Amino acid sequence: MPKSTDILSGLHAIVNEYTPWAIVWHVIFYTLAVALMASWEPSGRLTGVLICLPLFSVAIFALLRKNPFNGSIFMVIAVLVLYY
């Protein structure tokens, strides 16, 4: 079991290294929010895909930073959202 300081330093590294991706995801999120407020009604399948994409990216970034616990948990959540 890793120490809490190791976990926090790993999360801090992820935040610093992948900031541009976070900005892109936030721009996409706000664009979708504006589209929804403008009466856009996506299908259920499209909604599931749009929700699971950020979850997949979190899983991939966690796995790239050698954080298998967070990577596997977010991957399972993303697959479940996509499946259902």
C-alpha distances in whole Angstrom, upper triangle without the diagonal:
4,7,9,12,10,10,13,15,14,16,18,19,19,22,24,24,25,27,30,29,28,32,33,31,33,36,36,35,38,40,39,39,43,44,43,45,48,48,46,45,42,42,39,38,38,36,33,33,33,31,28,29,27,24,24,24,21,19,21,20,16,17,19,16,14,12,12,11,13,16,16,16,19,20,21,22,25,26,26,28,30,31,32
4,7,8,6,7,10,11,11,13,15,16,16,19,21,21,22,24,28,26,26,29,31,29,30,34,34,33,36,38,38,38,41,42,42,44,47,47,45,44,42,42,39,38,38,36,33,33,33,30,28,28,26,23,23,23,20,18,20,18,15,15,17,14,12,10,11,11,13,15,16,17,19,20,21,23,25,26,27,29,31,32,33
4,5,5,6,9,10,11,13,14,16,17,19,20,21,23,25,28,27,26,29,31,30,31,34,35,34,36,39,38,38,42,43,42,44,47,48,46,45,43,43,41,40,39,37,35,35,34,31,30,30,27,25,25,25,21,21,22,20,17,18,19,16,14,13,15,14,15,18,19,19,21,23,24,25,27,29,29,31,33,34,35
4,5,5,6,9,10,11,12,14,15,17,18,20,21,22,26,25,24,27,29,28,28,32,32,31,33,36,36,36,39,40,40,41,44,45,43,43,41,41,39,38,38,35,33,33,32,29,28,28,25,23,24,23,20,20,21,19,16,18,19,16,15,13,15,14,14,17,19,18,19,22,23,23,25,28,28,29,31,33,34
4,5,5,6,9,10,10,12,14,15,16,18,20,21,25,25,23,26,29,27,28,31,32,31,33,36,36,36,39,41,41,42,45,46,44,44,42,43,41,40,39,37,35,34,33,31,29,29,26,24,25,24,20,21,22,19,16,18,19,15,15,14,16,16,16,18,21,20,21,24,25,26,27,30,31,31,33,35,36
4,5,5,6,9,10,11,12,14,15,16,18,20,23,23,22,25,27,26,27,31,31,31,33,36,36,36,39,40,40,42,44,45,44,43,41,42,39,38,37,35,33,33,32,29,28,27,24,23,23,22,18,18,19,16,14,15,16,12,11,10,13,13,14,16,18,18,19,22,23,24,25,28,29,30,31,33,35
4,6,5,6,9,10,11,12,14,15,17,18,22,21,20,23,25,24,24,28,28,27,30,33,32,33,36,37,37,38,41,42,40,40,37,38,36,35,34,32,30,29,28,26,24,24,21,19,20,19,15,15,17,14,11,13,14,11,11,8,11,11,10,13,15,15,16,19,20,20,22,24,25,26,28,30,31
4,5,5,6,9,10,11,12,14,15,16,20,20,18,21,24,22,23,26,27,26,28,31,31,31,34,36,36,37,40,41,39,39,37,38,36,35,34,32,30,30,28,26,25,24,21,20,21,19,16,17,18,15,13,15,16,12,13,11,14,14,12,15,18,17,17,20,22,22,23,26,27,27,29,31,32
4,5,5,6,9,10,11,12,14,16,19,19,18,21,23,23,23,27,28,27,29,32,32,33,35,37,37,38,41,42,41,41,39,40,38,37,35,34,32,31,30,27,26,25,22,21,22,19,16,17,18,15,13,15,15,11,12,11,15,15,14,16,19,19,19,22,24,24,25,27,29,29,31,33,34
4,5,5,6,9,10,10,12,14,17,17,16,20,21,21,22,25,26,25,28,30,30,31,34,35,35,37,39,41,39,38,36,37,35,34,33,31,29,28,27,25,23,22,19,18,18,16,13,14,14,11,9,11,11,7,9,8,12,12,11,12,16,16,16,18,21,21,22,24,26,26,28,30,31
4,5,5,6,9,10,11,12,16,15,14,17,19,18,19,22,23,22,24,27,27,27,30,32,32,33,36,37,35,35,33,34,32,31,30,28,26,25,24,22,21,20,17,16,17,14,11,13,13,10,8,12,12,9,11,9,12,12,10,12,15,15,14,17,19,19,20,23,24,24,25,28,29
4,5,5,6,9,10,11,15,15,14,16,19,18,19,22,23,23,25,27,28,28,31,33,33,34,37,38,36,37,35,36,35,34,32,30,29,28,26,24,23,22,18,18,19,17,14,16,16,12,11,15,14,11,13,12,16,16,14,15,19,19,18,20,23,22,23,26,27,27,28,31,32
4,5,5,6,8,10,13,14,13,16,18,18,19,22,23,23,25,28,28,29,31,33,34,35,37,39,37,37,35,36,35,34,32,30,29,28,26,25,23,21,18,18,18,16,13,15,14,11,10,13,11,8,11,11,15,16,14,15,18,19,18,20,23,23,23,26,28,27,28,31,32
4,5,5,6,8,11,11,10,14,15,15,16,19,20,20,22,24,25,26,28,30,30,32,34,36,34,34,32,33,31,30,28,27,25,24,22,21,19,18,15,15,15,12,10,11,11,7,8,10,9,7,10,10,13,14,12,12,16,16,15,17,20,20,19,22,24,24,25,27,29
4,6,6,6,10,10,9,11,14,13,14,17,18,18,20,22,23,24,26,28,28,30,32,34,32,33,31,32,31,30,28,26,25,24,22,20,20,18,15,15,16,13,11,14,13,10,11,14,13,11,14,13,17,17,14,15,18,18,16,19,22,21,20,23,25,24,25,29,30
4,6,6,9,11,10,12,15,15,16,18,20,20,22,24,25,26,28,30,31,32,34,36,34,35,33,35,34,33,30,29,28,27,24,23,23,21,17,18,19,15,14,16,16,12,13,16,14,12,15,15,19,20,17,17,21,21,20,22,25,24,23,26,28,27,28,32,33
4,6,8,9,10,12,14,15,16,18,19,20,22,24,25,26,28,30,31,33,34,36,34,35,32,34,33,32,29,28,27,25,23,23,22,19,16,17,17,13,13,15,13,10,11,14,11,10,14,14,18,19,17,16,20,21,19,20,24,23,22,25,27,27,27,30,32
4,6,5,7,9,10,11,13,15,16,17,19,20,21,23,25,26,27,29,31,32,30,31,29,30,29,28,26,25,24,22,20,19,18,16,13,14,14,10,10,13,11,8,11,13,11,11,14,15,17,19,16,15,19,19,17,18,21,21,19,22,25,23,24,27,29
4,5,5,6,9,10,11,13,14,15,17,18,20,21,23,24,26,27,29,31,29,30,28,30,30,29,26,25,24,22,20,20,19,17,14,16,16,12,12,15,14,11,14,16,15,14,18,18,20,21,18,18,21,21,19,20,24,22,21,24,26,25,25,29,30
4,5,5,6,9,10,11,13,14,16,17,19,20,21,23,24,26,27,29,27,29,27,29,29,27,25,24,24,21,19,19,19,16,14,16,16,13,13,16,15,13,16,18,16,16,20,20,22,23,20,19,23,23,20,21,25,23,21,24,27,25,25,29,30
4,5,5,6,9,10,11,12,14,15,17,18,20,21,22,24,26,27,25,26,24,26,25,24,21,20,20,18,16,16,15,12,10,13,13,9,10,13,12,10,13,15,14,15,18,18,20,21,18,16,20,20,17,18,21,20,18,21,23,21,21,25,26
4,5,5,6,9,10,10,12,14,15,16,18,20,21,22,24,26,24,25,23,25,25,24,21,20,20,18,15,15,15,12,9,12,13,10,10,13,13,11,14,16,16,16,19,18,20,21,17,17,20,19,16,18,21,19,17,21,23,20,21,25,26
4,5,5,6,9,10,11,12,14,15,17,18,20,21,23,25,23,25,23,26,26,25,22,21,21,19,16,16,17,15,12,15,16,13,13,17,17,15,17,20,19,19,22,22,24,24,21,20,23,23,20,21,24,22,20,24,25,23,23,27,28
4,5,5,6,9,10,11,12,14,16,17,18,20,21,23,21,22,21,23,23,22,19,18,19,17,14,15,15,12,10,14,14,12,13,16,16,14,18,20,19,20,23,22,24,25,21,20,23,23,19,20,23,21,19,22,24,21,21,25,26
4,5,5,6,9,10,11,12,14,15,16,18,20,21,19,20,18,20,20,19,16,15,16,14,11,11,12,9,7,11,12,10,11,14,14,13,16,18,18,19,22,21,22,22,19,18,21,20,16,17,20,18,16,19,20,18,18,22,22
4,5,5,6,8,10,10,12,14,15,16,18,20,19,20,19,21,21,21,18,16,17,16,13,13,14,12,10,13,15,13,13,17,17,16,18,21,21,21,24,23,25,24,21,20,23,22,18,20,22,20,18,21,23,20,20,24,24
4,5,5,6,9,10,11,12,14,15,17,19,17,19,18,21,22,21,18,17,18,17,13,14,16,14,12,16,17,15,16,20,20,19,21,24,23,24,27,26,28,28,24,23,26,25,21,23,25,23,20,23,25,22,22,26,26
4,6,5,6,9,10,10,12,14,15,17,15,16,15,18,18,18,14,13,15,13,10,11,13,11,10,14,15,13,15,18,18,18,21,23,23,24,27,26,27,27,23,22,24,23,20,20,23,20,18,21,22,19,19,22,22
4,5,5,6,9,10,11,12,14,16,14,15,14,17,17,17,14,12,14,13,9,10,12,11,10,13,15,14,15,18,19,19,21,23,24,24,27,25,26,26,22,22,24,22,18,20,22,19,17,20,21,17,18,21,21
4,5,5,6,9,10,10,12,15,14,15,15,19,19,20,17,15,17,16,13,13,16,15,13,17,19,17,18,22,22,22,24,27,27,27,30,28,30,29,25,25,27,26,22,24,25,22,20,24,24,21,21,25,24
4,5,5,6,9,10,11,13,11,14,13,17,18,19,15,14,17,16,12,14,17,15,14,18,19,18,20,23,23,23,26,28,28,29,32,30,31,31,27,27,29,27,24,25,26,24,21,24,25,21,21,25,24
4,5,5,6,9,10,11,9,11,10,13,15,15,12,10,13,13,9,11,14,13,13,16,18,18,19,22,23,23,25,27,28,29,31,30,30,30,26,25,27,25,22,23,24,21,19,21,22,18,18,21,21
4,5,5,6,9,10,10,11,12,15,16,17,14,12,15,15,12,12,16,16,15,18,20,20,20,23,25,25,26,29,29,30,33,31,32,31,27,27,28,26,23,24,25,22,20,23,23,19,20,23,22
4,5,5,6,9,9,12,13,17,18,20,16,15,18,18,15,16,19,19,18,21,23,22,24,27,27,27,29,32,32,33,36,34,35,34,30,30,32,30,26,28,29,26,24,26,26,23,23,26,25
4,5,5,7,6,9,10,13,16,17,14,13,16,16,13,15,18,18,18,21,23,22,24,27,27,28,30,32,32,34,36,35,35,35,31,30,32,30,26,27,28,25,23,25,25,22,21,24,23
4,5,5,5,7,8,12,14,16,13,11,15,16,13,14,18,18,18,20,22,23,24,26,28,28,30,32,33,34,36,34,35,34,30,30,31,29,25,26,27,24,22,24,24,20,20,23,21
4,5,7,9,12,15,17,19,17,15,18,19,16,17,21,21,21,23,26,26,26,29,31,31,32,35,36,36,39,37,37,36,33,33,34,32,28,29,30,27,25,27,27,23,24,26,25
4,6,9,12,15,18,20,17,16,20,20,17,19,23,22,23,25,27,27,29,31,32,33,35,37,37,38,41,39,40,39,35,35,36,34,31,31,32,29,27,29,29,25,25,28,26
4,6,10,13,15,18,15,14,18,19,17,18,22,22,23,25,27,28,29,31,33,33,35,37,38,39,41,40,40,39,35,35,35,34,30,31,31,28,26,28,27,24,24,26,24
4,6,10,13,14,12,11,15,16,14,16,19,19,20,23,24,25,27,29,30,31,33,34,35,37,39,37,37,36,33,32,33,31,28,28,29,26,24,25,25,21,21,23,22
4,7,9,12,10,9,13,14,13,14,18,18,20,22,23,24,26,28,29,30,32,34,35,36,38,36,36,35,32,31,31,30,26,27,27,24,22,23,22,19,18,20,18
4,7,8,6,6,10,11,10,12,15,15,17,19,20,21,23,25,26,27,29,31,32,34,35,34,33,32,29,28,28,27,24,23,24,21,19,20,19,16,15,17,16
4,5,5,6,9,10,11,12,14,16,18,19,20,22,24,25,26,28,30,31,32,34,35,34,33,32,29,28,28,26,23,23,23,20,18,18,17,14,13,14,13
4,6,5,6,9,10,11,12,15,17,17,18,21,22,23,24,27,28,29,31,32,33,31,30,29,27,26,25,23,21,20,20,17,15,15,14,11,10,11,10
4,5,5,6,9,10,11,13,15,16,16,19,21,21,22,25,26,26,28,30,31,30,28,28,25,24,23,22,19,18,18,16,13,13,13,10,8,9,9
4,5,5,6,9,10,11,14,15,15,17,19,20,21,23,25,26,27,29,30,29,28,28,25,23,23,22,19,18,19,17,14,14,14,11,9,12,12
4,5,5,6,9,10,12,13,15,16,18,19,21,22,24,25,27,28,30,28,27,26,23,22,22,21,18,17,18,15,13,14,13,10,9,12,11
4,5,5,6,9,11,11,12,15,16,16,18,20,21,22,24,26,27,25,24,23,21,19,19,17,15,14,14,12,9,10,10,6,5,8,8
4,5,5,6,9,10,10,12,15,15,16,18,20,21,22,24,25,24,23,23,20,18,18,18,14,13,14,12,9,10,11,8,6,9,10
4,6,6,8,10,10,12,14,15,16,18,20,21,22,24,26,24,24,23,20,19,19,18,15,15,16,13,10,12,13,10,9,13,13
4,6,7,7,9,11,12,13,15,17,18,19,21,23,24,22,21,21,17,17,17,15,12,13,13,10,8,11,11,7,8,12,11
4,6,5,6,9,10,10,12,14,15,16,18,20,21,19,18,18,15,14,14,13,9,9,10,8,5,7,9,6,6,10,11
4,5,5,6,9,10,11,12,14,15,16,19,20,19,18,19,16,14,15,14,11,10,12,11,7,10,12,10,9,13,14
4,5,5,6,9,10,11,12,14,15,17,18,17,17,17,14,12,14,13,10,10,13,11,8,12,13,11,12,15,16
4,5,5,6,9,10,11,12,14,16,17,15,14,14,11,10,11,10,6,7,9,7,5,9,11,9,10,13,15
4,5,5,6,9,10,11,12,14,15,14,13,14,11,9,10,10,7,6,9,9,6,8,11,10,10,13,15
4,5,5,6,8,10,10,12,14,13,14,15,12,9,12,12,9,9,12,12,9,12,15,14,14,17,19
4,5,5,6,9,10,11,12,11,11,12,8,7,10,10,7,8,12,11,10,13,15,14,15,18,19
4,6,5,6,9,10,11,9,9,9,7,4,7,8,5,5,9,9,9,11,13,14,14,17,19
4,5,5,6,9,10,10,10,12,10,6,9,11,9,8,12,13,11,13,16,16,16,18,21
4,5,5,6,9,9,10,12,9,7,11,12,10,11,14,15,14,16,19,19,19,22,24
4,5,5,6,5,7,8,6,5,9,10,9,10,13,14,14,16,18,19,19,22,24
4,5,5,5,6,8,8,5,8,11,10,10,13,15,14,16,18,19,20,21,24
4,5,7,9,12,11,9,12,14,13,13,16,18,17,18,21,22,22,24,27
4,6,9,11,10,9,13,15,14,15,18,19,18,20,23,24,24,26,28
4,6,9,9,8,11,13,14,14,17,18,19,20,23,24,24,26,28
4,6,6,6,9,10,11,12,14,16,17,18,20,21,22,24,26
4,6,5,6,8,10,10,12,14,15,16,18,20,21,22,24
4,5,5,6,9,10,11,12,14,16,17,18,20,21,23
4,6,5,6,8,10,11,12,14,15,16,18,20,21
4,6,5,6,9,10,11,12,14,15,16,18,20
4,6,5,6,9,10,10,12,14,15,16,18
4,5,5,6,9,10,11,12,14,15,17
4,5,5,6,9,10,10,12,14,15
4,5,5,6,9,10,10,12,14
4,5,5,6,9,10,10,12
4,6,5,6,9,10,11
4,5,5,6,9,10
4,5,5,6,9
4,5,5,6
4,6,5
4,6
4
